[in-house]
């Protein structure tokens, strides 16, 4: 029995996964919202906030970890493929992943240190300066999750997952063939993080540049500039051991200052 109790018994009591649920659009929360209205639900006024010093007396780094991963949600998961200098393959999920620029395509990945030492993915990326970032979708979430296993140094996660390696074009690490969107990338900058309380190294920020993209044909539009979320079916990370789905969305257009300023009801605000 793991740290989360008899998980399979707990899972068996839950509703079945709705595999046929497709992505769809809804109206926004308050379609009649107008300038100056503020929040669309005033109930936030009924609650106080609790102030937390991340390094307050009795506060542990694990407390902060649990708080942050349950509050900064949903998080995209960078499924990172790397190869060591001696040719060993590694595959691991990183939910501290984000795109930070598009020209050039820049991505950042936060790689937590494992007991003070770099994990295999981080070490491989630092030494070879190459990786692929693969987006995780619903049709291989169980296999992707299995790569989070605390395997010892040098053990490849590829085999037990049953996932398929596909050759990259511009970097050595293979991409995940099952992924509908993969990015070949090269390292451009790193920064190590150290705990203010203990001085121990706690992680490494890696910044990589995307140099080649792979998109599944049925997920891509004719102009090759949009990916359909109903095909991608991306999986996000929530708190604890919880993952999230993306099954619906609503659209809000960006206001144009010149147009808004001309409106009578906006005068006095802009």
Secondary structure by P-SEA (a helix, b strand, c coil): cccccaaaaaaaacccccccccccccccccccccccccccccccccbbbbbbccccccccaaaaaaaaaaccccccccccccccccbbbbbbbbccccccccccbbbbbbbbbccccccaaaaaaaaccbbbbbbbccccaaaaaaacccccccccccccccbbbbbbccccccccccccbbbbbbbcbbbbbbbcccccccbbbbbbbbcbbbbcccccccccccccccccbbbbbccccbbbbcccbbbbbbbbaaaaaacccccccc
